[in-house]
């Protein structure tokens, strides 16, 4: 009796999984996509870049240029980048071998018109996080892991900044 019930439940689960698979294939076959996924971000024609001279500024400059925005000190709009900070939060005990660390990059920014210094985006903040696993027994690899994670955080912050600038480009 119990075996039949178990088989029936297994059959229901299998049928449910098959239905979800068919639905997923049907949606992908009809061209369903998430809105905005894979689209190029409309670029501002030109933008002046002012801000802290830290490791994030060249990454933002490169992302803007790649998106088609010309970096020009005489542009109508100015992007003000504040100093980027990276905070580390340990999610394990030091000396316990392997542990997780949450890295969070935070950077303030604003966008102003150069002609009258009016703010189009005032006192905005970008926050990007990533969790890494490090091994306390391999300090050299730990430094490399942290360095690579910080670079990925900067690139993610630049992408998020481009998304935040999208409404200005669409105006």
N, CA, C and O of each residue as an XYZ file, in Angstrom:
684
protein
N       0.818     -1.187      0.000
C       0.000      0.000      0.000
C       0.870      1.262      0.000
O       0.648      2.199     -0.768
N       1.852      1.249      0.878
C       2.731      2.414      0.958
C       3.567      2.550     -0.315
O       3.883      3.656     -0.755
N       3.910      1.422     -0.885
C       4.709      1.449     -2.110
C       3.921      2.087     -3.248
O       4.486      2.853     -4.029
N       2.626      1.786     -3.357
C       1.791      2.398     -4.393
C       1.707      3.908     -4.206
O       1.797      4.670     -5.169
N       1.536      4.326     -2.963
C       1.456      5.760     -2.670
C       2.766      6.446     -3.061
O       2.762      7.534     -3.636
N       3.877      5.800     -2.744
C       5.186      6.341     -3.094
C       5.334      6.449     -4.613
O       5.831      7.456     -5.117
N       4.909      5.422     -5.339
C       4.983      5.438     -6.795
C       4.100      6.522     -7.378
O       4.487      7.190     -8.338
N       2.907      6.706     -6.806
C       1.999      7.747     -7.303
C       2.609      9.134     -7.082
O       2.526      9.997     -7.955
N       3.221      9.345     -5.911
C       3.839     10.637     -5.636
C       5.021     10.876     -6.572
O       5.221     11.994     -7.047
N       5.800      9.834     -6.837
C       6.921      9.949     -7.763
C       6.451     10.280     -9.161
O       7.078     11.071     -9.866
N       5.333      9.665     -9.566
C       4.768      9.936    -10.877
C       4.285     11.385    -10.970
O       4.463     12.033    -12.002
N       3.674     11.894     -9.895
C       3.209     13.282     -9.886
C       4.383     14.251    -10.001
O       4.312     15.240    -10.730
N       5.449     13.964     -9.286
C       6.632     14.828     -9.347
C       7.226     14.801    -10.753
O       7.591     15.847    -11.290
N       7.325     13.634    -11.343
C       7.879     13.505    -12.693
C       7.009     14.242    -13.707
O       7.526     14.908    -14.604
N       5.692     14.124    -13.566
C       4.782     14.814    -14.486
C       4.909     16.334    -14.320
O       4.889     17.069    -15.308
N       5.039     16.801    -13.085
C       5.200     18.235    -12.835
C       6.487     18.758    -13.447
O       6.502     19.834    -14.044
N       7.576     17.992    -13.300
C       8.863     18.397    -13.877
C       8.776     18.427    -15.395
O       9.323     19.327    -16.033
N       8.094     17.450    -15.975
C       7.937     17.415    -17.431
C       7.123     18.614    -17.908
O       7.443     19.209    -18.938
N       6.069     18.975    -17.166
C       5.238     20.117    -17.553
C       6.043     21.421    -17.503
O       5.921     22.264    -18.392
N       6.852     21.578    -16.476
C       7.688     22.780    -16.361
C       8.699     22.824    -17.504
O       8.943     23.890    -18.069
N       9.284     21.692    -17.849
C      10.246     21.638    -18.954
C       9.596     22.013    -20.274
O      10.158     22.781    -21.055
N       8.402     21.466    -20.525
C       7.695     21.775    -21.767
C       7.344     23.257    -21.823
O       7.473     23.889    -22.872
N       6.903     23.812    -20.699
C       6.570     25.236    -20.638
C       7.809     26.090    -20.909
O       7.741     27.070    -21.650
N       8.936     25.717    -20.310
C      10.180     26.460    -20.538
C      10.615     26.395    -21.983
O      11.026     27.406    -22.552
N      10.533     25.222    -22.587
C      10.897     25.096    -24.001
C       9.937     25.881    -24.891
O      10.348     26.483    -25.883
N       8.665     25.869    -24.529
C       7.683     26.616    -25.313
C       7.941     28.109    -25.270
O       7.847     28.791    -26.290
N       8.270     28.622    -24.084
C       8.549     30.051    -23.968
C       9.811     30.442    -24.724
O       9.845     31.478    -25.388
N      10.841     29.621    -24.625
C      12.067     29.963    -25.338
C      11.886     29.808    -26.843
O      12.496     30.542    -27.620
N      11.058     28.868    -27.255
C      10.807     28.666    -28.675
C      10.009     29.796    -29.306
O      10.147     30.060    -30.500
N       9.177     30.464    -28.517
C       8.369     31.545    -29.084
C       9.097     32.886    -29.013
O       8.528     33.918    -29.370
N      10.359     32.880    -28.553
C      11.138     34.107    -28.553
C      11.001     34.925    -27.288
O      11.352     36.105    -27.289
N      10.498     34.340    -26.201
C      10.359     35.065    -24.946
C      11.735     35.451    -24.420
O      12.653     34.631    -24.409
N      11.876     36.720    -23.978
C      13.097     37.198    -23.367
C      12.745     38.137    -22.239
O      11.684     38.762    -22.240
N      13.641     38.231    -21.277
C      13.466     39.224    -20.232
C      13.662     40.601    -20.844
O      14.543     40.797    -21.682
N      12.838     41.553    -20.423
C      12.933     42.890    -20.980
C      14.308     43.484    -20.681
O      14.752     43.494    -19.533
N      14.963     43.968    -21.702
C      16.248     44.631    -21.546
C      17.432     43.689    -21.565
O      18.570     44.145    -21.671
N      17.198     42.364    -21.466
C      18.315     41.437    -21.432
C      18.976     41.356    -22.797
O      18.306     41.110    -23.801
N      20.271     41.558    -22.839
C      21.002     41.445    -24.088
C      20.938     42.682    -24.962
O      21.602     42.734    -25.997
N      20.155     43.683    -24.572
C      20.083     44.902    -25.364
C      21.296     45.765    -25.066
O      21.838     45.733    -23.961
N      21.710     46.528    -26.047
C      22.772     47.483    -25.773
C      22.160     48.674    -25.042
O      21.018     49.061    -25.289
N      22.930     49.227    -24.163
C      22.458     50.359    -23.375
C      22.616     51.621    -24.205
O      23.698     51.866    -24.738
N      21.552     52.443    -24.334
C      21.712     53.690    -25.078
C      22.795     54.545    -24.422
O      22.845     54.673    -23.199
N      23.637     55.113    -25.232
C      24.770     55.857    -24.705
C      24.499     57.352    -24.745
O      23.813     57.856    -25.635
N      25.045     58.037    -23.774
C      25.074     59.490    -23.817
C      26.095     59.889    -24.878
O      27.103     59.205    -25.058
N      25.843     60.978    -25.573
C      26.776     61.401    -26.617
C      28.140     61.734    -26.028
O      29.170     61.248    -26.495
N      28.128     62.567    -25.000
C      29.374     62.980    -24.368
C      29.122     63.219    -22.889
O      28.017     63.571    -22.478
N      30.161     63.022    -22.107
C      30.042     63.156    -20.660
C      31.395     63.562    -20.104
O      32.421     62.994    -20.478
N      31.401     64.541    -19.214
C      32.629     64.892    -18.504
C      32.711     63.995    -17.281
O      31.702     63.753    -16.617
N      33.891     63.507    -16.982
C      34.081     62.592    -15.854
C      34.949     63.264    -14.813
O      36.116     63.561    -15.068
N      34.389     63.502    -13.650
C      35.127     64.126    -12.558
C      35.010     63.229    -11.337
O      33.966     62.621    -11.100
N      36.067     63.150    -10.580
C      35.937     62.357     -9.374
C      37.250     61.924     -8.804
O      38.324     62.354     -9.226
N      37.129     61.059     -7.830
C      38.291     60.548     -7.126
C      39.180     59.781     -8.087
O      38.696     59.071     -8.968
N      40.456     59.927     -7.911
C      41.407     59.223     -8.749
C      41.742     57.897     -8.072
O      42.812     57.737     -7.484
N      40.802     56.942     -8.166
C      41.024     55.637     -7.564
C      40.929     54.559     -8.633
O      40.891     54.871     -9.823
N      40.890     53.305     -8.228
C      40.903     52.197     -9.186
C      39.605     52.060     -9.975
O      39.594     51.411    -11.021
N      38.518     52.652     -9.503
C      37.240     52.545    -10.201
C      37.153     53.486    -11.406
O      36.526     53.138    -12.406
N      37.758     54.650    -11.332
C      37.634     55.663    -12.383
C      38.050     55.155    -13.766
O      37.309     55.376    -14.724
N      39.210     54.481    -13.920
C      39.550     53.982    -15.257
C      38.594     52.898    -15.763
O      38.371     52.783    -16.968
N      38.034     52.111    -14.858
C      37.088     51.070    -15.255
C      35.801     51.720    -15.770
O      35.234     51.273    -16.766
N      35.341     52.776    -15.090
C      34.143     53.504    -15.526
C      34.409     54.197    -16.858
O      33.563     54.178    -17.751
N      35.577     54.805    -16.989
C      35.944     55.484    -18.248
C      35.917     54.491    -19.411
O      35.379     54.793    -20.476
N      36.494     53.314    -19.203
C      36.524     52.289    -20.248
C      35.119     51.799    -20.587
O      34.805     51.606    -21.762
N      34.261     51.591    -19.571
C      32.891     51.124    -19.813
C      32.081     52.165    -20.577
O      31.321     51.817    -21.480
N      32.238     53.441    -20.222
C      31.523     54.502    -20.928
C      31.975     54.591    -22.386
O      31.154     54.726    -23.293
N      33.271     54.515    -22.597
C      33.806     54.584    -23.954
C      33.329     53.391    -24.781
O      32.953     53.547    -25.942
N      33.345     52.203    -24.181
C      32.878     51.004    -24.877
C      31.397     51.106    -25.237
O      30.962     50.562    -26.251
N      30.621     51.808    -24.399
C      29.186     51.972    -24.651
C      28.904     53.066    -25.681
O      27.753     53.263    -26.073
N      29.941     53.779    -26.120
C      29.752     54.794    -27.150
C      29.678     56.216    -26.636
O      29.332     57.121    -27.395
N      29.991     56.441    -25.379
C      29.987     57.784    -24.805
C      31.379     58.383    -24.911
O      32.366     57.765    -24.511
N      31.447     59.567    -25.444
C      32.728     60.262    -25.559
C      33.012     60.967    -24.234
O      32.148     61.674    -23.716
N      34.194     60.787    -23.689
C      34.599     61.477    -22.464
C      35.227     62.808    -22.881
O      36.273     62.839    -23.528
N      34.564     63.914    -22.497
C      34.976     65.237    -22.931
C      34.738     66.221    -21.789
O      33.624     66.304    -21.271
N      35.750     66.952    -21.396
C      35.625     67.917    -20.299
C      34.639     69.039    -20.609
O      34.151     69.693    -19.687
N      34.335     69.276    -21.875
C      33.411     70.340    -22.270
C      31.989     69.824    -22.524
O      31.153     70.557    -23.051
N      31.716     68.593    -22.162
C      30.389     68.006    -22.404
C      29.325     68.727    -21.586
O      29.630     69.393    -20.597
N      28.078     68.584    -22.012
C      26.964     69.253    -21.324
C      26.698     68.664    -19.944
O      26.215     69.367    -19.057
N      27.003     67.395    -19.754
C      26.756     66.729    -18.468
C      28.076     66.287    -17.844
O      29.027     65.929    -18.539
N      28.104     66.325    -16.509
C      29.295     65.905    -15.767
C      28.916     64.803    -14.785
O      27.985     64.958    -13.994
N      29.642     63.692    -14.841
C      29.477     62.592    -13.894
C      30.492     62.782    -12.786
O      31.699     62.767    -13.031
N      30.005     62.961    -11.564
C      30.867     63.124    -10.396
C      30.922     61.792     -9.655
O      29.909     61.320     -9.138
N      32.102     61.192     -9.606
C      32.294     59.935     -8.879
C      32.973     60.229     -7.554
O      33.982     60.933     -7.506
N      32.421     59.692     -6.491
C      33.069     59.796     -5.189
C      34.097     58.691     -5.026
O      34.317     57.893     -5.937
N      34.719     58.652     -3.870
C      35.732     57.626     -3.601
C      35.045     56.294     -3.328
O      34.142     56.198     -2.497
N      35.490     55.275     -4.045
C      34.935     53.929     -3.867
C      35.534     53.292     -2.616
O      36.737     53.387     -2.372
N      34.686     52.650     -1.834
C      35.153     51.925     -0.649
C      34.746     50.464     -0.775
O      33.658     50.149     -1.258
N      35.622     49.586     -0.340
C      35.328     48.151     -0.331
C      35.392     47.680      1.105
O      36.423     47.789      1.769
N      34.268     47.152      1.576
C      34.188     46.621      2.935
C      34.206     45.104      2.886
O      33.605     44.490      2.004
N      34.901     44.509      3.843
C      34.962     43.054      3.954
C      34.257     42.614      5.225
O      34.489     43.168      6.300
N      33.394     41.613      5.094
C      32.713     41.038      6.240
C      33.018     39.545      6.267
O      32.672     38.818      5.336
N      33.666     39.091      7.335
C      33.999     37.670      7.463
C      32.761     36.869      7.811
O      31.979     37.262      8.677
N      32.584     35.746      7.134
C      31.455     34.844      7.375
C      31.944     33.513      7.904
O      31.328     32.474      7.668
N      33.033     33.549      8.606
C      33.585     32.328      9.185
C      34.637     32.719     10.202
O      34.904     33.904     10.403
N      35.231     31.736     10.839
C      36.230     32.016     11.863
C      37.622     31.983     11.239
O      37.945     31.091     10.454
N      38.433     32.963     11.598
C      39.813     32.984     11.128
C      40.541     31.786     11.717
O      40.318     31.419     12.871
N      41.400     31.188     10.929
C      42.149     30.036     11.398
C      41.381     28.734     11.282
O      41.881     27.684     11.685
N      40.176     28.786     10.738
C      39.354     27.574     10.633
C      39.548     26.889      9.289
O      38.749     26.035      8.906
N      40.602     27.257      8.573
C      40.817     26.676      7.251
C      40.145     27.524      6.197
O      40.629     28.609      5.871
N      39.050     27.052      5.664
C      38.331     27.771      4.625
C      37.217     28.616      5.243
O      36.538     28.181      6.172
N      37.040     29.829      4.715
C      35.970     30.707      5.204
C      35.476     31.583      4.074
O      36.159     31.777      3.069
N      34.285     32.104      4.257
C      33.681     32.992      3.267
C      33.839     34.440      3.714
O      33.784     34.753      4.904
N      34.036     35.315      2.726
C      34.142     36.750      2.980
C      33.200     37.455      2.009
O      33.227     37.196      0.806
N      32.364     38.351      2.544
C      31.511     39.183      1.704
C      32.236     40.494      1.430
O      32.625     41.206      2.356
N      32.413     40.807      0.148
C      33.018     42.075     -0.263
C      31.916     42.965     -0.807
O      31.120     42.531     -1.639
N      31.863     44.216     -0.341
C      30.859     45.166     -0.807
C      31.554     46.442     -1.245
O      32.248     47.086     -0.458
N      31.360     46.806     -2.518
C      31.894     48.050     -3.055
C      30.776     49.084     -3.026
O      29.672     48.827     -3.506
N      31.065     50.239     -2.467
C      30.104     51.339     -2.387
C      30.769     52.584     -2.961
O      31.899     52.923     -2.611
N      30.038     53.259     -3.856
C      30.576     54.494     -4.431
C      29.434     55.492     -4.625
O      28.415     55.156     -5.228
N      29.597     56.722     -4.117
C      28.597     57.766     -4.373
C      28.856     58.417     -5.731
O      29.996     58.522     -6.183
N      27.766     58.850     -6.368
C      27.926     59.553     -7.639
C      26.760     60.509     -7.828
O      25.724     60.394     -7.172
N      26.952     61.450     -8.734
C      25.893     62.378     -9.129
C      26.153     62.804    -10.566
O      27.262     62.663    -11.082
N      25.110     63.326    -11.201
C      25.230     63.844    -12.570
C      24.690     65.270    -12.564
O      23.587     65.529    -12.082
N      25.495     66.201    -13.113
C      25.130     67.615    -13.155
C      25.201     68.150    -14.573
O      25.946     67.644    -15.413
N      24.410     69.186    -14.821
C      24.588     69.964    -16.053
C      25.777     70.882    -15.826
O      25.906     71.484    -14.759
N      26.627     70.990    -16.801
C      27.808     71.849    -16.657
C      27.436     73.322    -16.713
O      28.081     74.147    -16.065
N      26.394     73.668    -17.486
C      26.043     75.074    -17.707
C      25.598     75.758    -16.420
O      26.008     76.887    -16.147
N      24.759     75.085    -15.621
C      24.221     75.736    -14.422
C      24.409     74.903    -13.146
O      23.854     75.251    -12.103
N      25.161     73.842    -13.209
C      25.437     72.955    -12.068
C      24.173     72.335    -11.463
O      24.192     71.909    -10.308
N      23.087     72.280    -12.219
C      21.856     71.646    -11.735
C      22.047     70.136    -11.733
O      22.618     69.569    -12.664
N      21.562     69.493    -10.677
C      21.705     68.047    -10.548
C      20.589     67.335    -11.293
O      19.410     67.622    -11.083
N      20.961     66.411    -12.157
C      19.995     65.533    -12.803
C      19.828     64.253    -11.982
O      18.729     63.708    -11.887
N      20.914     63.784    -11.399
C      20.916     62.674    -10.443
C      21.730     63.150     -9.247
O      22.934     63.376     -9.364
N      21.087     63.301     -8.113
C      21.740     63.880     -6.950
C      21.970     62.831     -5.869
O      21.056     62.090     -5.510
N      23.182     62.772     -5.357
C      23.555     61.929     -4.228
C      23.072     60.493     -4.376
O      22.376     59.969     -3.506
N      23.440     59.874     -5.462
C      23.132     58.463     -5.698
C      24.266     57.610     -5.139
O      25.384     58.094     -4.965
N      23.979     56.346     -4.858
C      24.991     55.420     -4.362
C      24.882     54.100     -5.100
O      23.790     53.560     -5.279
N      26.020     53.591     -5.522
C      26.093     52.251     -6.114
C      26.584     51.287     -5.047
O      27.533     51.591     -4.323
N      25.947     50.129     -4.944
C      26.380     49.068     -4.035
C      26.455     47.774     -4.819
O      25.481     47.362     -5.449
N      27.614     47.131     -4.779
C      27.813     45.860     -5.455
C      28.474     44.917     -4.457
O      29.422     45.300     -3.773
N      27.970     43.672     -4.372
C      28.498     42.709     -3.403
C      28.890     41.414     -4.082
O      28.372     41.053     -5.139
N      29.821     40.730     -3.441
C      30.248     39.414     -3.907
C      30.788     38.635     -2.717
O      31.431     39.204     -1.835
N      30.526     37.334     -2.694
C      31.049     36.459     -1.638
C      32.163     35.609     -2.231
O      32.012     35.018     -3.301
N      33.283     35.559     -1.517
C      34.411     34.737     -1.950
C      34.756     33.752     -0.841
O      34.486     34.002      0.333
N      35.348     32.645     -1.223
C      35.848     31.655     -0.265
C      37.362     31.704     -0.287
O      37.980     31.662     -1.351
N      37.954     31.792      0.888
C      39.412     31.839      0.993
C      39.887     30.743      1.937
O      39.158     30.296      2.822
N      41.123     30.327      1.725
C      41.738     29.307      2.549
C      42.853     29.962      3.346
O      43.790     30.512      2.765
N      42.764     29.910      4.664
C      43.767     30.552      5.515
C      45.131     29.880      5.416
O      46.134     30.466      5.822
N      45.184     28.678      4.892
C      46.447     27.956      4.768
C      47.198     28.314      3.487
O      48.345     27.901      3.314
N      46.572     29.075      2.588
C      47.197     29.454      1.313
C      47.042     30.965      1.120
O      46.161     31.425      0.393
N      47.911     31.722      1.784
C      47.793     33.178      1.791
C      48.030     33.802      0.423
O      47.414     34.819      0.103
N      48.904     33.224     -0.392
C      49.180     33.773     -1.715
C      47.951     33.665     -2.616
O      47.603     34.618     -3.314
N      47.302     32.517     -2.600
C      46.072     32.337     -3.389
C      44.962     33.222     -2.845
O      44.117     33.699     -3.603
N      44.959     33.444     -1.537
C      43.946     34.305     -0.912
C      44.061     35.729     -1.436
O      43.046     36.368     -1.714
N      45.276     36.232     -1.574
C      45.488     37.585     -2.118
C      45.042     37.670     -3.572
O      44.428     38.655     -3.982
N      45.353     36.636     -4.351
C      44.930     36.610     -5.752
C      43.414     36.569     -5.865
O      42.839     37.235     -6.726
N      42.762     35.796     -5.007
C      41.299     35.698     -5.013
C      40.673     37.037     -4.671
O      39.712     37.461     -5.314
N      41.216     37.706     -3.659
C      40.705     39.027     -3.277
C      40.893     40.047     -4.401
O      39.986     40.827     -4.694
N      42.067     40.038     -5.027
C      42.371     40.986     -6.100
C      41.408     40.776     -7.278
O      40.884     41.744     -7.828
N      41.178     39.527     -7.662
C      40.267     39.227     -8.767
C      38.833     39.613     -8.413
O      38.103     40.125     -9.261
N      38.425     39.374     -7.168
C      37.064     39.727     -6.736
C      36.872     41.239     -6.739
O      35.807     41.726     -7.119
N      37.882     41.980     -6.324
C      37.782     43.442     -6.335
C      37.660     43.979     -7.761
O      36.931     44.940     -8.008
N      38.373     43.359     -8.692
C      38.269     43.774    -10.088
C      36.868     43.476    -10.626
O      36.293     44.297    -11.341
N      36.314     42.306    -10.287
C      34.951     41.977    -10.720
C      33.938     42.942    -10.108
O      32.958     43.301    -10.761
N      34.160     43.365     -8.867
C      33.273     44.341     -8.225
C      33.307     45.670     -8.971
O      32.264     46.289     -9.182
N      34.491     46.111     -9.369
C      34.611     47.377    -10.110
C      33.885     47.296    -11.449
O      33.193     48.234    -11.844
N      34.046     46.174    -12.142
C      33.368     46.011    -13.433
C      31.853     45.962    -13.252
O      31.115     46.531    -14.057
N      31.383     45.290    -12.203
C      29.940     45.235    -11.937
C      29.408     46.618    -11.573
O      28.299     46.977    -11.969
N      30.187     47.396    -10.826
C      29.770     48.752    -10.473
C      29.683     49.626    -11.726
O      28.770     50.441    -11.849
N      30.621     49.461    -12.649
C      30.585     50.235    -13.901
C      29.349     49.866    -14.713
O      28.704     50.747    -15.281
N      29.007     48.574    -14.778
C      27.794     48.158    -15.497
C      26.544     48.728    -14.826
O      25.624     49.186    -15.505
N      26.514     48.698    -13.492
C      25.362     49.245    -12.770
C      25.249     50.749    -12.989
O      24.143     51.280    -13.089
N      26.373     51.430    -13.064
C      26.365     52.868    -13.329
C      25.795     53.162    -14.717
O      25.016     54.101    -14.882
N      26.178     52.367    -15.708
C      25.631     52.543    -17.055
C      24.115     52.352    -17.048
O      23.393     53.078    -17.731
N      23.641     51.390    -16.290
C      22.188     51.182    -16.177
C      21.515     52.386    -15.531
O      20.423     52.782    -15.937
N      22.164     52.966    -14.528
C      21.602     54.126    -13.847
C      21.607     55.354    -14.743
O      20.772     56.243    -14.572
N      22.539     55.421    -15.703
C      22.612     56.551    -16.625
C      21.673     56.387    -17.816
O      21.469     57.335    -18.574
N      21.104     55.211    -17.987
C      20.230     54.926    -19.128
C      19.087     55.943    -19.266
O      18.851     56.401    -20.384
N      18.365     56.324    -18.205
C      17.265     57.293    -18.380
C      17.751     58.639    -18.930
O      17.010     59.311    -19.647
N      18.972     59.036    -18.606
C      19.492     60.296    -19.134
C      19.768     60.201    -20.623
O      19.607     61.183    -21.348
N      20.182     59.032    -21.086
C      20.462     58.842    -22.509
C      19.177     58.757    -23.314
O      19.166     59.095    -24.497
N      18.095     58.310    -22.691
C      16.824     58.155    -23.408
C      16.047     59.461    -23.493
O      15.045     59.529    -24.205
N      16.481     60.498    -22.787
C      15.763     61.778    -22.814
C      16.032     62.535    -24.086
O      15.507     63.632    -24.274
